[in-house]
Amino acid sequence: MHDWRDRTHIDNPAAGWRISSPAVLSRRTALIGLAALAGAGLATRVRAADDLSAEMILNDPAAPLGGNPKGDLTIVSFFDYNCPFCKRTVEPLNTVLASDGNIRHVYKDWPILAPSSVYGAKLALAAKYQGRYEDAYGALMGIDGSRIPEDRMRQALERAGFDMPKLEAEANRHDAGITTLLKRNNAQAEGLGLRGTPVFLIGQFLVASALDEAGFRQVVKDAREAT
């Protein structure tokens, strides 16, 4: 039997969001990472049209949810635990979510940069079954740098209070569902034409940039005014 580590709109989705800033983080590593995705069995495109709909992008029942679940505005984040640009956005986005109090945050694990990205994403999504997804997300995003080895990810999760044998057992138990979600996230990102991380869907705006707090506040304001 394979280990869990080894298995891993809209008819035109991109038409549903306005481009708010250039895709400045499109980079060669995304292409390299897609090879890692393929190697982990996650790059197969999900064919079901419903999986690529705006409804599933915004309200996938399997995707972790933060912020205010009943908020009047939704932010969808596509990210990778090996992306230093993504890590820069965690604190400012959390600050905006906490101070605003009326924003839903949908997490889209999109592990495209390295094989360890898939490892981290699977463990974080396994933590969802323990009610601790955001704890795992925070621990993994708190590791400086890129190309993080798996043992450093394990150490960070242990410091956050996770029992690793239990978490890995959870990942193995729910591997089929987790892998399906990661494939769906990848298909949605491809359908939107995304080429790197981080990317944020904020209301009807698609922002491919590592925003600071002021940037998040401005796009949130613009998105509410546009509704």
ABEGO torsion letter per residue (X at the ends): XBBAAABXXBABAAAABBBABBBAABBAAAAAAAAAAAAAGAABBBABAAAABAAAAAABAABBBBEBAABABBBBBBBBAABAAAAAAAAAAAAAAAAAGABBBBBBBBBAABAAAAAAAAAAAAAAAAGAAAAAAAAAAABBEBGBBAAAAAAAAAAAGBBAAAAAAAAAAAAAAAAAAAAAAAAAAAAAGBABOBBBBBEABBBBBBBBAAAAAAAAAAAAAAX
